[in-house]
Amino acid sequence: MCRNIRPLYNVAPETTSQEVHDAALQYVRKVSGMTKPSQANAEVFQRAVDEIAHTTEHLLADLVTSAPPKDREVEREKARARNAKRFGQPAAS
């Protein structure tokens, strides 16, 4: 899976349409092997992004869970801690 695609289900605050679109764009880029399509492929590329985003929004709306939503900030801090343990402390900026 693409590293930049984050879990979008059962998180607080709720997932936005922009986040869904960004995940769809990242997916299409990964699958197609191109970050910016040529003019000849631009329409089909954008159509794929739109269709995947649309399907993803339906998926997220239809899933059910009894688990409480995960807090994005807490999950982000957990990821930072895992990365620091795995790769060492980040360089000072």
N, C-alpha and C positions, 0 to 999 in steps of 0.2 A: 504494500500500500504506500501511497505517497506520504512522505514525512509531514507535509504541511496540512494534510487533511486531519482535522481534529474530530473527536466524537461530537456529534451535534444533537444527540438524543438525551433527554432527561438531564439537562443542565440548567442552572439558574445563573443569570437571567436567561430567559428563553432565546432560542436560536432565531436569528434574524434572516430575512430573505437574502440579504447581502452575503451572509456567511454561507448559506446554501449555494448561492451562485458562485462564490469563490471556490468552494469545494468542488463543484461541478466543473469549473474552469480548470482547476488543477488536475482533476481526473482526466479530462479530455486532452490536456497537454501531455500528460504522462502516457496515455494510451496511443496518441497520435505521434508522439515523438517530436512535436514542434511546439514552441512557445508562442509563436506568432505565425498564423497560416498565410500562405500566399493569397493574392487577390482571387485566384482561381478556386481556392479552398475556403475562403473566408465565410461564405454563406453556410456551407455544410458544417463547418467547425462551430459557428455560432448556433446553428440549429441543434447540434448535439449538446452543447452547453445548456441551452434552454430546455431541451427535453429531459436531460438528466436532472437539472435543478427542479423542474416540475415534478418528476417522479419522486425525487428525494423529499420534497415538501409533502407529498401524499404519504410517503412511507412514515415520516416523522409524525404526521397527524394521526395516522392509524395505529401506531404502536401503542401498547398499553403496559403499564408497570405499576407495581405497588411500592416500589422503592422511592425514597425521597430524592429529589433532584440533587445532582452534585453541584457544588459551588465552584465556579470557574476559577476563582482566585486560589482556592485551596488546592485544586487540581494542578494549577500552574506552579504553585510552590512545591508540590510533590515532584513534579517533573524537573524543576530546577535542582532539587536535592538529589534526584536520581542522576541527573547529568553531572552535577558536581562530584558525586561519588565515582561515577564512571570515567569522566574525563579530567577530573581535577578542578580546582577553582578557576573561574574565568579570569583573564588578565584584567588589571585595573584600567579603566578608560579615562 
